[in-house]
Amino acid sequence: MLQGTWSDIARAVFRVGELRAEICKLFLKEIWKECCAMVSKKEPSLLRKSSAAEMQDLSLKKVSADLDNRCPLLYSVLMTAATPAQRKRSESIEEKLLPSVVVAAAVVLKQCCQNMNAVQLMVATLIKYTGFHVSEI
């Protein structure tokens, strides 16, 4: 019988190779389910928006909130992966990571569904109308 806090039990289970592999499979399956729900047409994501009016209302904070609400595991994985090694996650760190995490999630979800391109449209529009140019080296 296992004893201790939930954290102690989870650590003990995670140390067993076969159990760890099964937990990882379940975790990945849950992320896949979240992504499938996010790209579903039944409840369209903000990432599916593409009209001019919808694009004017789109912001990275809104997309971030949508991701956190509808894909909490994917969002947590991306936030954890993006957090610098020397720092703990805090609100100020999360604000700084928000653009890269949202763009990363948008790129990943676009692989699942080509219509999930609102962030890509927003970036392309910013580049086009701000006169940003990449100079050749």
N, C-alpha and C positions, 0 to 999 in steps of 0.2 A: 504494500500500500504506500502510495506517495504521500509525503507530508511536507509542510512548509507553505510559503506564500505561492500565489499563482506564478510569480516570476521565477521562484526557485524550481517549481515543477516544470515550467516551460524550458528553463535552462537545462535541466536534467534530461528531458525528452529530446532536446535539440542536440545533445551530445551523442545520442545513439544514431549512427549513420543511416540505418534503414528508416528510422522514424523521421529523421531530418529530411531525407529524400521525399518521403510521402507528404510531409508538411509543406515542403517547397512546391510539390506538384499541386496540392490543394490551393496554396497561395496563388500560384500562377493561373490556375483555373478560375479563381475568384477575380483576378485582374482581367482575364479574358472576358468574363461575364459582364464586368463593369464596362469594358470597352464596347462590347456588343450592345449593351443598353444605351450607351452614349451615342452611338452612330445610328440607332434605331430611328425610323421615321415616325413612330408612334408618339414619341415625346422628343421633338427635335432639339438638339443642342444649340447653344449659341454659335458653335463652330460651323454649323450648317447654314447660317444666315449669309446672304450674299446680295440682297437688294441695297440700293444706295441709302435708303432711310435706315435700314438695319445696320449698315456699316457705320453710319454717322453716330449711332448710339452705342456701338461696340467699344469696349475698353478691356485692357488686359486684366484689370481687377475683376470685372464682371465674368470674364472667361475663367479666371482663377477660382472665383467663388463657385461657378458652375462645375468646374472640375473637382473641387474639394467636396462638393455636395453629391455629385453623381458618380465620381470615380475616386473615392477616398484612398483606396490602396495604391492605385497608380500615382495619384498626386503625392502621397506620402513617400513612395519610393523615389520619385523624381526630386522632391524637396530634400530628402536625405542624401541622395547621390550628389546633389548640387551644393550642399553645405560644405564649406571649407573644413578641412580636418582639424584645424586648431580651434574652431569655434563651436559653441553649442547653438542649437536653433533658438532663435528669439524672434520677436516681432520685427525688429530692425533688420535682422538677417533675412527673414522671409520677404520683406519688402524689396530688398536688393536682388533676391533670387527670382522674384515673381516673373519678370520678362523672360528669362531663359527657361524657366520651368514651363511657362505657358506655351512658348514656342516649341519646346521639345515635345510636350504633350500633343500639340496641334500637328506636328510632323508625324508622330507615331499614329495618331488617330486618322490622319489622312491616308495612311497605308491601308487602313481597314475600310475606308469609304472615301472615294474621290471627292464627294460633296462636302467634306469636312474641311473647307479651305478658307474660312473667314479670316483667320489670323494671317495666312499667307497673302490674302487679298489686301488686308490692312497694311502689311509691311510693303507690298508692291506699290500701293497707293502712296505711302509715305515717301518711298524712294523716288517715285515718279514726280511728285509735286513739291518735293523739297530741293530738287536739283542735285541730289546726292550722286556723285560719280566715283567710280573706282578707277584710279589711275593705274596705268600699266607700269610695271617695274622695269 
